[in-house]
Amino acid sequence: MDADKTQGSEAPKNPEPRRPSRRLVAVALGSVAAGIVIGGAGMHLKMHRHDAGATNAPAGAAARKPLYQCPMHPTITSDHPGDCPICGMKLVLVSSASTDNSAAAKPGARKIALYRSPMDPKQTSPAPRKDEMGMDYVPVYADELAGGAPVQGLATVNIDPARQQLIGLRTAAVTKGPIGATWSTVARIEVNPAGVRKTNVKVDGFVERIYVDFVGQAVRKGQPLFTLYSPSLLSAQNEYLLALQTREALAKGGALSENGETLVASARRRLELWDVPASEIERLARTRQPTKALTMVSPIAGVVTAKNVVQGARVSPGEAPYEITDLNEVWVMADAYETDLARIRVGMKATLTLPAYPNRSFSGRVAFIDPVLDPKTRTTKVHLHFSNSTRELKPEMYGEVALQGTAQEGLRIPADAVIRAGTKDVVFLAHGEGRFEPRVVQLGNKSGAEVEVSSGLEEGQQVVTRANFLVDSESQLRASLSAIGGK
């Protein structure tokens, strides 16, 4: 019994092996299949890369490594996919082997040397990227770094069409045509000094009646101004009448008439020297009746510009009761700088425009140029004469006068295209494809909105006329960066 129990309790020496489960078998088979697939794909990819390399090998161009960048932290970049160590966001593919520089592949195309941040030019990148504000880096071409600035302090710039439209950039062609030596400046209308007259009183008297009683009133030649009672004038009238009677008496008595004529001429001359009008003297000789008060008339046609007398006032010799100005011709005074004097000649035609008459212009000529220069303003006065029969040109009006010289053929560009850079005149020449080069030009005569170009440009070239100051600012920045090696 015990032996049988012992034998029954002992384990068999050769136990039957256990069979693997079905799940384990499926996993193993799946691993083998995946290995076969991956190995085949790897072999196929390797052969494909080998073929591609063999195809591109003659070109000698190596594929660029891909560049991945964090969308929130553009300074974080990598050559393989991953996560941003700062925010944990997935890195985004910025450039890869497929983003090859197609422009550089074209024969004769400009080569991009690097990319620069538009906000901080000191930050550069060998590949396209964005800055911290999400703005694209600007490409910098190799010729900009190596070529230097064609104008001292300026460099050639590149502006893509989108930015040109944003800043309102416009260009205009260099044309050939007539250029007139036109010169414009601000002018002021003045009274012609030769047209001013004062009615002086040469005897004592009293004003009995006023005919012209306010300043600004227009008068004609011979129009009565006022009447004057003067004992001296009354005595002179009686002397003239006595001289006439004496001449007649001598003629009847058979005496020489020369003595009588001498007396009449002397008395008449005295009245004339006291400004008694000729019509009043003729009336006195005809009627033989002296008048208590003599009427003083206007010596010229014009406008009363001063009145210094009232009715009943006493006047003394030397006083000027009225001042009358002839405004049929006025002077226009213009200031000319030293640089403009060479273009101004006596007799030049001139055109005057006034804010009061925006749609009209007045014609005149240069009559005189002052020989002395004003030391304070460094200008000299140019006198121009303008006809004013309609009295529309009023003294102290301000306007703009343009002198018209002889036109000549030459190259011309809009005056807005020229930028004054120190002692030089600079324009930005458009070469196409967004490239703008600074160019020093020599200017000649100016005609309205156009200016003559003596040298520096050729007919048909395009120059920047609008937003050129923005182009100039970027050109100065590029030149400064080029001076320190483009860094």
C-alpha positions as CSV (number, residue, x, y, z in Angstrom):
1,M,0.0,0.0,0.0
2,D,2.8,2.4,1.0
3,A,4.8,1.5,-2.1
4,D,1.8,2.0,-4.3
5,K,1.2,5.4,-2.6
6,T,4.8,6.4,-3.1
7,Q,4.8,5.5,-6.7
8,G,1.5,7.4,-7.2
9,S,2.9,10.5,-5.6
10,E,6.2,10.7,-7.7
11,A,6.1,13.0,-10.8
12,P,6.6,11.4,-14.2
13,K,10.1,11.7,-15.5
14,N,9.1,12.6,-19.1
15,P,6.1,14.9,-18.9
16,E,4.2,15.8,-22.1
17,P,5.2,19.3,-23.4
18,R,2.5,22.1,-23.2
19,R,1.1,23.6,-26.4
20,P,1.4,27.4,-27.0
21,S,-1.8,29.3,-26.9
22,R,-3.4,30.6,-30.1
23,R,-3.0,34.3,-29.0
24,L,0.8,33.9,-28.7
25,V,1.0,32.3,-32.1
26,A,-1.0,35.2,-33.7
27,V,1.3,37.8,-32.1
28,A,4.4,36.0,-33.4
29,L,3.1,35.7,-36.9
30,G,2.1,39.4,-36.9
31,S,5.6,40.4,-35.8
32,V,7.2,38.4,-38.6
33,A,4.8,39.9,-41.1
34,A,5.5,43.4,-40.0
35,G,9.2,42.8,-40.2
36,I,8.9,41.6,-43.7
37,V,6.8,44.6,-44.7
38,I,9.1,47.1,-43.0
39,G,12.2,45.5,-44.5
40,G,10.7,45.5,-48.0
41,A,9.6,49.2,-47.6
42,G,13.1,50.1,-46.3
43,M,14.7,48.3,-49.2
44,H,12.3,50.0,-51.7
45,L,13.0,53.5,-50.1
46,K,16.7,52.8,-50.1
47,M,16.6,51.9,-53.8
48,H,14.4,55.0,-54.5
49,R,16.9,57.3,-52.7
50,H,19.7,55.6,-54.5
51,D,18.0,56.2,-57.8
52,A,17.2,59.8,-56.9
53,G,20.8,60.4,-55.8
54,A,22.0,58.9,-59.0
55,T,19.7,61.2,-61.0
56,N,20.7,64.4,-59.1
57,A,24.4,63.5,-58.8
58,P,25.4,65.1,-62.1
59,A,23.8,68.4,-61.0
60,G,25.9,68.4,-57.8
61,A,23.1,69.9,-55.7
62,A,22.8,68.6,-52.1
63,A,19.3,68.4,-50.6
64,R,18.7,71.0,-47.9
65,K,17.7,69.7,-44.5
66,P,14.1,70.3,-43.4
67,L,13.5,73.1,-40.9
68,Y,10.8,72.9,-38.2
69,Q,9.8,75.9,-36.1
70,C,7.5,76.5,-33.1
71,P,4.5,78.7,-34.2
72,M,4.5,80.4,-30.8
73,H,8.3,80.7,-30.3
74,P,9.9,81.2,-33.7
75,T,13.4,81.1,-32.2
76,I,12.9,77.4,-31.5
77,T,13.9,75.5,-34.6
78,S,14.9,71.9,-35.4
79,D,15.8,69.8,-38.4
80,H,13.4,67.0,-37.4
81,P,9.8,66.9,-36.1
82,G,9.3,67.3,-32.4
83,D,7.7,69.4,-29.6
84,C,8.6,72.9,-28.4
85,P,10.5,72.6,-25.1
86,I,8.8,75.8,-23.9
87,C,5.1,75.4,-24.7
88,G,5.0,71.8,-25.9
89,M,3.4,72.6,-29.2
90,K,4.2,70.6,-32.3
91,L,7.0,72.0,-34.5
92,V,5.7,73.2,-37.9
93,L,7.6,72.5,-41.1
94,V,8.9,75.8,-42.5
95,S,11.2,74.6,-45.3
96,S,12.3,71.3,-46.6
97,A,14.3,69.7,-49.5
98,S,11.4,70.4,-51.7
99,T,11.5,74.2,-50.9
100,D,14.6,74.7,-52.9
101,N,15.5,78.1,-54.1
102,S,13.9,78.0,-57.5
103,A,15.0,81.6,-58.3
104,A,18.6,80.6,-57.8
105,A,18.1,77.6,-60.1
106,K,17.2,79.9,-63.0
107,P,20.2,81.0,-65.0
108,G,21.2,84.6,-64.4
109,A,18.8,85.0,-61.4
110,R,19.8,86.8,-58.2
111,K,20.9,84.5,-55.4
112,I,19.4,84.9,-51.9
113,A,22.2,85.1,-49.4
114,L,20.2,85.2,-46.2
115,Y,16.9,86.3,-44.6
116,R,16.7,89.3,-42.2
117,S,14.0,90.2,-39.7
118,P,12.0,93.3,-40.8
119,M,11.8,94.6,-37.2
120,D,15.3,93.8,-36.1
121,P,17.8,93.7,-39.0
122,K,20.5,92.2,-36.7
123,Q,18.5,88.9,-36.6
124,T,19.2,86.9,-39.7
125,S,18.5,83.3,-40.8
126,P,19.8,81.1,-43.6
127,A,16.2,79.9,-44.4
128,P,12.8,81.5,-44.5
129,R,11.2,82.0,-41.2
130,K,9.0,84.3,-39.1
131,D,9.9,86.6,-36.3
132,E,8.3,86.8,-32.8
133,M,5.5,88.9,-34.2
134,G,4.7,86.5,-37.0
135,M,6.2,88.6,-39.8
136,D,8.1,87.0,-42.6
137,Y,11.9,87.5,-42.8
138,V,12.9,89.6,-45.8
139,P,15.3,88.1,-48.3
140,V,18.7,89.7,-48.7
141,Y,20.5,89.1,-52.0
142,A,24.1,88.4,-52.5
143,D,24.7,91.3,-54.8
144,E,23.4,93.7,-52.1
145,L,26.0,92.4,-49.6
146,A,28.9,92.3,-52.0
147,G,28.2,95.1,-54.4
148,G,28.3,98.0,-51.9
149,A,26.3,101.2,-52.2
150,P,26.3,102.9,-55.6
151,V,25.6,106.2,-53.8
152,Q,27.3,107.1,-50.5
153,G,24.9,106.3,-47.7
154,L,22.4,104.5,-49.9
155,A,22.0,101.0,-51.3
156,T,19.9,99.1,-53.8
157,V,16.7,97.8,-52.2
158,N,14.1,95.1,-53.2
159,I,10.4,95.7,-52.6
160,D,7.9,93.0,-53.5
161,P,4.8,94.0,-55.4
162,A,2.5,93.5,-52.3
163,R,4.6,96.0,-50.3
164,Q,4.7,98.4,-53.3
165,Q,1.0,98.5,-53.4
166,L,0.8,98.9,-49.6
167,I,3.0,102.0,-49.5
168,G,1.5,103.5,-52.7
169,L,4.7,103.3,-54.7
170,R,4.5,104.8,-58.2
171,T,7.0,105.3,-61.0
172,A,7.2,107.6,-64.1
173,A,9.2,107.4,-67.3
174,V,12.1,109.7,-68.2
175,T,10.9,111.6,-71.3
176,K,12.4,114.0,-73.7
177,G,10.7,117.2,-74.6
178,P,10.8,121.0,-74.3
179,I,11.8,122.4,-71.0
180,G,11.2,126.1,-70.3
181,A,13.3,128.1,-67.9
182,T,10.2,128.7,-65.7
183,W,10.8,130.2,-62.3
184,S,8.0,130.7,-59.7
185,T,7.9,132.5,-56.4
186,V,5.5,134.3,-54.1
187,A,4.8,137.9,-55.0
188,R,3.0,140.9,-53.5
189,I,1.1,143.7,-55.4
190,E,2.1,147.3,-54.7
191,V,1.1,150.7,-55.9
192,N,3.1,152.1,-58.8
193,P,5.0,155.1,-57.2
194,A,4.9,157.0,-60.5
195,G,1.1,157.0,-60.3
196,V,0.7,158.9,-57.0
197,R,-0.3,162.5,-56.9
198,K,-0.9,164.9,-54.0
199,T,-3.0,168.1,-54.3
200,N,-0.9,170.7,-52.5
201,V,-2.2,174.1,-51.4
202,K,0.1,177.0,-52.1
203,V,-1.9,179.8,-50.5
204,D,-3.6,180.4,-47.2
205,G,-7.4,179.8,-47.3
206,F,-10.5,178.1,-46.0
207,V,-12.3,175.1,-47.3
208,E,-15.8,176.1,-48.1
209,R,-17.2,172.9,-49.7
210,I,-16.1,169.2,-50.1
211,Y,-17.0,167.3,-53.3
212,V,-14.9,164.1,-52.6
213,D,-15.4,163.1,-48.9
214,F,-14.1,159.6,-48.4
215,V,-11.0,157.5,-49.1
216,G,-11.3,154.9,-51.9
217,Q,-13.6,157.0,-54.0
218,A,-12.7,156.9,-57.7
219,V,-12.2,160.2,-59.4
220,R,-11.5,161.3,-63.0
221,K,-9.1,163.9,-64.2
222,G,-10.5,167.4,-63.7
223,Q,-13.2,166.3,-61.3
224,P,-13.8,169.0,-58.5
225,L,-12.4,168.1,-55.1
226,F,-13.1,171.1,-52.9
227,T,-13.6,174.9,-53.1
228,L,-11.1,177.2,-51.4
229,Y,-11.6,180.8,-50.3
230,S,-8.4,182.8,-50.1
231,P,-7.9,186.6,-50.0
232,S,-4.7,186.1,-51.9
233,L,-6.4,184.3,-54.7
234,L,-9.1,186.9,-54.9
235,S,-6.5,189.6,-55.2
236,A,-4.7,187.7,-57.9
237,Q,-8.0,187.5,-59.9
238,N,-8.5,191.2,-59.7
239,E,-4.9,191.8,-60.9
240,Y,-5.5,189.5,-63.9
241,L,-8.7,191.5,-64.7
242,L,-6.8,194.8,-64.4
243,A,-4.1,193.5,-66.8
244,L,-6.8,192.6,-69.3
245,Q,-8.3,196.1,-69.1
246,T,-4.9,197.7,-69.4
247,R,-4.0,195.7,-72.5
248,E,-7.3,196.8,-74.1
249,A,-6.8,200.4,-73.2
250,L,-3.3,200.5,-74.7
251,A,-4.5,198.9,-77.8
252,K,-7.2,201.5,-78.3
253,G,-4.7,204.4,-77.6
254,G,-2.3,203.2,-80.3
255,A,0.4,202.3,-77.9
256,L,2.6,199.2,-78.3
257,S,0.5,196.1,-77.5
258,E,3.6,194.3,-76.2
259,N,3.4,196.1,-72.8
260,G,-0.2,195.0,-72.3
261,E,0.6,191.4,-73.3
262,T,3.4,191.3,-70.8
263,L,1.1,192.4,-68.0
264,V,-1.6,189.8,-68.9
265,A,0.9,187.0,-69.1
266,S,2.4,187.9,-65.8
267,A,-0.9,187.9,-64.0
268,R,-2.0,184.7,-65.7
269,R,1.2,183.0,-64.7
270,R,0.7,183.9,-61.1
271,L,-2.7,182.2,-61.1
272,E,-1.3,179.1,-62.8
273,L,1.5,178.8,-60.2
274,W,-1.2,178.7,-57.5
275,D,-2.8,175.8,-59.2
276,V,-5.8,177.7,-60.4
277,P,-7.4,175.5,-63.1
278,A,-7.1,176.7,-66.7
279,S,-10.8,176.5,-67.1
280,E,-11.3,178.9,-64.2
281,I,-8.9,181.3,-65.8
282,E,-10.7,181.2,-69.1
283,R,-14.0,181.8,-67.3
284,L,-12.5,184.8,-65.5
285,A,-11.3,186.3,-68.8
286,R,-14.7,185.7,-70.4
287,T,-17.0,186.9,-67.6
288,R,-14.7,189.5,-66.1
289,Q,-16.2,188.5,-62.7
290,P,-13.9,187.2,-59.9
291,T,-15.2,184.5,-57.7
292,K,-14.9,184.3,-53.9
293,A,-14.0,180.7,-53.8
294,L,-12.0,178.8,-56.4
295,T,-12.7,175.1,-57.2
296,M,-9.6,172.8,-57.0
297,V,-9.8,169.8,-59.3
298,S,-8.1,166.3,-59.5
299,P,-4.8,166.4,-61.5
300,I,-5.2,162.7,-62.6
301,A,-7.7,159.9,-62.8
302,G,-7.4,157.4,-60.0
303,V,-8.5,156.5,-56.5
304,V,-8.4,158.7,-53.4
305,T,-5.9,157.0,-51.1
306,A,-5.6,159.8,-48.5
307,K,-7.9,162.7,-47.3
308,N,-6.7,165.2,-44.8
309,V,-9.3,168.0,-45.0
310,V,-12.8,168.6,-43.8
311,Q,-15.3,171.4,-44.7
312,G,-14.5,174.7,-43.0
313,A,-10.9,173.8,-42.2
314,R,-8.1,176.2,-42.7
315,V,-5.3,175.2,-44.9
316,S,-1.8,176.6,-45.2
317,P,0.8,176.5,-48.0
318,G,2.5,173.1,-48.3
319,E,-0.4,171.0,-47.0
320,A,-1.8,168.1,-49.1
321,P,-5.6,167.8,-48.6
322,Y,-5.8,164.8,-51.0
323,E,-3.7,162.0,-52.3
324,I,-4.8,160.4,-55.5
325,T,-3.3,157.2,-56.9
326,D,-3.5,155.9,-60.5
327,L,-4.2,152.1,-60.4
328,N,-4.3,151.5,-64.1
329,E,-0.8,149.9,-63.7
330,V,0.5,148.1,-60.6
331,W,3.8,146.7,-59.5
332,V,4.3,143.1,-58.5
333,M,7.3,142.6,-56.2
334,A,8.9,139.1,-56.2
335,D,11.8,137.8,-54.2
336,A,14.6,136.1,-56.1
337,Y,17.3,134.0,-54.4
338,E,20.9,134.2,-55.6
339,T,20.6,130.9,-57.5
340,D,17.6,132.3,-59.5
341,L,19.3,135.5,-60.7
342,A,21.0,133.8,-63.6
343,R,17.6,132.9,-65.1
344,I,15.9,136.3,-64.8
345,R,16.1,139.0,-67.5
346,V,14.5,142.4,-67.9
347,G,11.6,142.0,-70.3
348,M,10.8,138.4,-69.5
349,K,7.1,137.5,-69.7
350,A,5.4,136.7,-66.4
351,T,2.1,135.2,-65.3
352,L,0.4,136.1,-62.0
353,T,-2.1,133.9,-60.2
354,L,-4.1,135.0,-57.2
355,P,-6.2,133.1,-54.6
356,A,-9.0,135.6,-55.2
357,Y,-9.2,134.6,-58.9
358,P,-8.3,130.9,-58.9
359,N,-9.3,130.3,-62.5
360,R,-7.6,133.3,-64.0
361,S,-4.1,134.6,-64.7
362,F,-2.7,138.0,-65.4
363,S,0.2,138.8,-67.8
364,G,3.0,141.2,-67.2
365,R,6.8,141.7,-67.7
366,V,9.9,142.2,-65.7
367,A,10.7,145.9,-65.6
368,F,13.5,146.1,-63.1
369,I,15.8,144.0,-60.9
370,D,17.2,145.5,-57.8
371,P,21.0,145.8,-57.9
372,V,21.4,145.2,-54.2
373,L,20.9,141.9,-52.3
374,D,19.1,141.9,-49.0
375,P,21.7,140.6,-46.5
376,K,19.1,139.1,-44.1
377,T,17.0,137.1,-46.6
378,R,19.7,136.7,-49.2
379,T,17.1,137.7,-51.9
380,T,16.7,140.6,-54.3
381,K,13.5,142.3,-55.4
382,V,12.2,141.8,-58.9
383,H,9.8,144.5,-60.2
384,L,7.1,143.4,-62.6
385,H,4.6,145.7,-64.2
386,F,1.0,144.5,-64.8
387,S,-1.9,146.3,-66.5
388,N,-4.9,146.9,-64.2
389,S,-7.5,148.7,-66.3
390,T,-10.3,146.6,-64.6
391,R,-9.0,147.5,-61.1
392,E,-9.1,143.8,-60.1
393,L,-5.4,143.8,-58.9
394,K,-5.5,145.5,-55.6
395,P,-2.4,146.6,-53.6
396,E,-1.2,144.3,-50.8
397,M,-2.7,141.2,-52.5
398,Y,-0.5,138.1,-52.4
399,G,-0.1,135.7,-55.2
400,E,2.3,133.5,-57.2
401,V,4.2,134.8,-60.2
402,A,5.8,132.5,-62.8
403,L,8.5,133.8,-65.1
404,Q,8.7,132.2,-68.5
405,G,12.0,131.8,-70.2
406,T,13.0,130.3,-73.6
407,A,12.1,126.5,-73.9
408,Q,14.8,124.0,-74.9
409,E,14.9,120.3,-75.6
410,G,16.1,118.0,-72.8
411,L,15.3,115.0,-70.6
412,R,12.7,115.6,-68.0
413,I,11.2,113.9,-64.9
414,P,8.6,114.8,-62.3
415,A,10.0,117.1,-59.7
416,D,8.6,114.8,-57.0
417,A,11.0,112.1,-58.0
418,V,14.0,114.1,-56.8
419,I,15.3,113.7,-53.2
420,R,17.9,116.1,-51.8
421,A,20.6,113.9,-50.1
422,G,23.1,116.3,-48.6
423,T,24.6,118.3,-51.5
424,K,23.4,115.8,-54.1
425,D,20.1,115.2,-56.0
426,V,19.1,111.5,-56.0
427,V,16.4,109.5,-57.7
428,F,15.5,105.9,-57.3
429,L,15.7,104.0,-60.6
430,A,13.3,101.1,-61.1
431,H,15.0,98.0,-62.7
432,G,12.0,95.7,-62.5
433,E,11.2,92.7,-60.3
434,G,11.0,95.0,-57.3
435,R,14.6,96.3,-57.5
436,F,15.3,100.0,-57.0
437,E,18.7,101.6,-57.3
438,P,19.7,105.1,-56.1
439,R,21.1,107.3,-58.8
440,V,22.8,110.7,-58.5
441,V,21.5,113.2,-61.1
442,Q,22.4,116.7,-62.3
443,L,19.4,119.0,-62.6
444,G,18.8,121.9,-64.9
445,N,15.9,124.2,-65.5
446,K,12.5,123.6,-63.9
447,S,9.2,123.9,-65.8
448,G,6.1,123.6,-63.6
449,A,5.9,120.1,-62.1
450,E,8.8,118.8,-64.2
451,V,12.6,119.3,-63.9
452,E,15.3,118.9,-66.5
453,V,17.9,116.2,-66.0
454,S,21.4,117.1,-67.4
455,S,23.1,113.8,-66.5
456,G,22.5,110.5,-64.7
457,L,19.5,109.1,-66.5
458,E,18.5,108.0,-70.0
459,E,15.2,108.3,-71.9
460,G,12.7,105.5,-71.2
461,Q,14.0,104.6,-67.7
462,Q,11.5,104.5,-64.8
463,V,12.0,106.6,-61.6
464,V,10.0,106.5,-58.3
465,T,7.7,109.4,-57.9
466,R,5.6,108.4,-54.9
467,A,6.7,106.8,-51.7
468,N,10.3,107.6,-52.6
469,F,11.0,108.8,-49.1
470,L,10.1,105.4,-47.7
471,V,12.4,103.8,-50.3
472,D,15.1,106.2,-49.3
473,S,14.7,105.2,-45.6
474,E,15.1,101.5,-46.4
475,S,18.0,102.2,-48.7
476,Q,19.8,104.0,-45.9
477,L,19.2,101.1,-43.6
478,R,20.5,98.6,-46.1
479,A,23.6,100.7,-46.7
480,S,24.3,100.9,-43.0
481,L,23.9,97.1,-42.6
482,S,26.2,96.5,-45.6
483,A,28.8,98.7,-44.0
484,I,29.1,96.3,-41.1
485,G,29.1,93.2,-43.3
486,G,25.3,92.6,-43.5
487,K,25.0,91.5,-39.9
